[in-house]
Amino acid sequence: MMTPPTPPPDMVFIPGGMVNDTLSDEAYNRMVTHCMFEPNFAGRDRRKKESCKRLIRKSRSEPKKSMVRPFFMDIYEVSRDNYQQYCRDGGVCDQRVHYSNAELVLPVVQISMIQAMDYCRFYKKTLPSYEQWLFSARGESNALYPWGNGSVLDGREYRANYKSKLSKAKRRRRRREIDGYRGVYGIRENTERGKSPFGVAHLAGNVREWVSRDRRKLGWVTGGSWKQPLWSLRLTSGEFLDQYVDSSDDIGFRCAKEIEE
């Protein structure tokens, strides 16, 4: 048996294998909506409407499993500290980036897919493909979440950061979300309960993440976030967004690295 290669700092070795990348019904419906009505899709042009329909049919008829080669994956999301250092090291930054000390531990957000790709490329990494991301989250299983099919509640603690219900209190200001957080938390917080079989943290909740899935102008965001409901934590949940202009205060990213043979 071969010894696994030593991963770079803050990365983990993912052995690769067959991943079931079937779209969930909810993700499939969103794909149909984008294909038919978004201006960036061919379906907007009547002459190309049939090609759009073929794309939809193909998404259901294609093989449901893909082979993923071994690779390295970031254990945590890219932090604001990481991104600030990237800008200072000569990275491609569209605006001045400066965070307070308290913000440095939080995942970087308001980043487009193209900016995320530039960051990963700067450090000789890549934005993970959807198949790599999904395999990092559940391996060859069909689990709903990185921790399996169990409840998001682990005893009295929550495995993920999502938009949960508010606690009951007479004064509205004292109400808190029952998962213990009302916003994004640091990349190294609450990493054990919800980690994947390979030890990757926050693949469900905290911030959604950019992954490469489509060759046109749209990118895929997945994983759910602190401002989305529980169902968004499902690993096959997600949506297409414009990779050039779309960003949000709940969308971040992490990087992967190919293993040289």
N, C-alpha and C positions, 0 to 999 in steps of 0.2 A: 504493500500500500504506500502510495506516494505521500510525502509530507506536504501539507498545504503551504503555499508561499506565504511569506511574512507580509502582512498588509502595511501600507503607509500609516502614519499617525492618524488617529481618529477615524480609521476605516476598518472594515471587517471583510474577511474573505467569504465570498458566496460561491459555493461549489458548482452551481449550474445544474440544469436538468430540464425536464419537461414542465412547462407551466400552462395551466388552463387559463386562457385569456379571453374567454367568452364575455361579451358585453352583457350587463344586466339589462332588464327590460327598461328600467328608468334611463340608463345611459344610452341605450339604443334609441329611445324616443327623442332624447335630446339631440342625438346625431341626425335623426330625420328632420327635426325642426331646423337645425342649422343648415342642413343641405338644401332644403327647399326654400328657406326664407332669408338667410343671411346673404348680404351683397357680395361677400368674398367667395361664395360657392357658385359653381356652375349652374346650379338649379335656378338661379335668379334669371338666367338667360333662357328663353323658351326653346331656342335651338339646341340647347345642351341639357334640357330637362331630362331627357331619356338617360343620358350618361349619369346624371345625379341619381336616378332611380336604380340604375345598375349598381352604383356604389352602395346604396342601401341594401339591395339584395345580396351583394357580395359579402357584406359584413355579417350576414346570417349564414351564408353557404360556405365560407372559408373554413378550413380546418380549425378546430377549437383549441388545439394545443400547439405550442411553439417550443423549439429547443433554445435554451439559453446557455451560452458558454460561460465558464467560470469568470468571475470578475471581482473587483473590490467595490465596496459601497460605503459612502459616508455613514457613520453611526448616527450623527446628529444633523439637523438642518444647518445650513450656512448661517452663522450668527451675524449680527450687525458689527461686531468687533472684527470678524473675518472680512466682511465686505469693506469696512472702513480701511483696513490694512491693504486690501486689494487696490483701492483707489489711490492710496499713498504710494504703493509700489509701482504705479504706472498703468493701472488697469483702465479700461474704457468706461468712464463714468460721465453720464450726461449732466449731472448737477453736483454741486458741492455736497459732500457727505460728511456729516458730523453728528455724533450721538453723545448723549450724556453718559456718564459712567454707569448709571443704573440701566440704561438701555442696551449696553454692549452685549449682555448675555442673552438677549432676545433674538429670535430668528429675524433675519432681514426680510422685509416685505416691500410692497410697492415696486416690485421688480418685474419687468416684462420677461418673456421667455428668451428673447434675443439677448438681453442683458445677462440672464442666467447662463446662457450658453457661452457668452464672452468670458464670464468669470471662470467657469469650469475649464475652458480652453486655455486660459492664462496659466493655470496650474497643471497643464497637461492631463486634464481629465475631460470627461464628457458629461453632458446632461443625460441621466439614465433614460433608456427607452422604457416604454410602459411595461414591456415584458420583464425587463430587469427589475424594475420597481416592484412589480407584482410578485416576482419570485423571491425578492428580498423580504417581502411581507409574509408570505405563506408557503414558500417552497412548492412542492408538487401537490400539496393538498388543495381542497376547495373551500378552505375556511373563510368565514365571513369577515373576520378581523385578524390582525396579527397575532393575537393571543388565542385564537381558535374560534369556536362558536359560542362561547360562554358570554355571560352578561358583562356589560361594561363596568358593573359594580363588583369590586373584589373585596368582600367583607364590608368594611365601612369606607373604603377608599375607591376612587374611580381610576380606571385604567387609561382614560383619555380625556382630553380637554375639548369639550364641545358646548353648544348652547343648551345648557340644561335648565330645568325649572328653577324659579327663585324660591328661596326658603321662606317660610312663613314668619312674619314679624309685623307688629303693629305699626312701627315706623318704616316707611318705605326705604329710607336711606340705609337702614340696617339689614335689608334683605340682601342675601348673597345667593349666587348660583349654587345648587346643591353639590356640584362637583368640586367646589372649593375655589374656583377661579372665575373671574369675570373679565376675561381678556386673555391675551397670549401669555405664556410663561416661558422661562428660560430653557435653552436647548438641553440643559443637563438636569432639569427638574422632572420628577415623576417618570423616570426612564425604565424602571424595572418591571412594573406591573403590566404595561402594555407593549413591551418589546416583542419583536418577531422571533421566530425560532433561531435566527442567526444573530440575534442581539442588536438589531437595528431599532432605534428609538423613534417614537412619534410618527410612525407611518399611518396612524389613524388619529386624527385630531390635531389640535394646536394650530398648525397652518396647513392649508392645501399646498400641494407641490406641483411644479411644472415637470412634465415628462414629455419626451418626444414620441409622437404617435402618428402624426399626419404629415405628409410631404407638401401640403399646400401652405396657406398662410395661417393655419390654425394650429394651436398647440393644445395639449390635454392637461387639465389640472385635476388632481385626485387626492383622496385621503381625508377629506373633511377638515373642518377647522373649528376654532373657538366660537365662531359666530354662526355655525350651521347646526341643524338638529341631529339627533342620534342616527337617523338613517343614512346620513352622509358619511358616516365612518366606515360603511361597507367598502371593501377593497375594490369592488367593481363599479363603484359610484364615481361620477365625475362629469366633466363637460368640456366641450371644445371652446377655446377663446382665441382671439387674435394674438398671435405671438409677438407682433410688433408694437401694439399700442395698449393692450389690456394689462392691467395690474390691479392690485387690491391690497388693503391692509390686512388681509388674511391669506395671501398667497406668497409662499416662499419657495425654496428649492434646496436640493442637495446634489452632490456630484457622484459619479461613478468613474471607475478607471479600468480600462481593458488590461488584461494580463498578457504581457509579451511572451511569446513562446520561444 
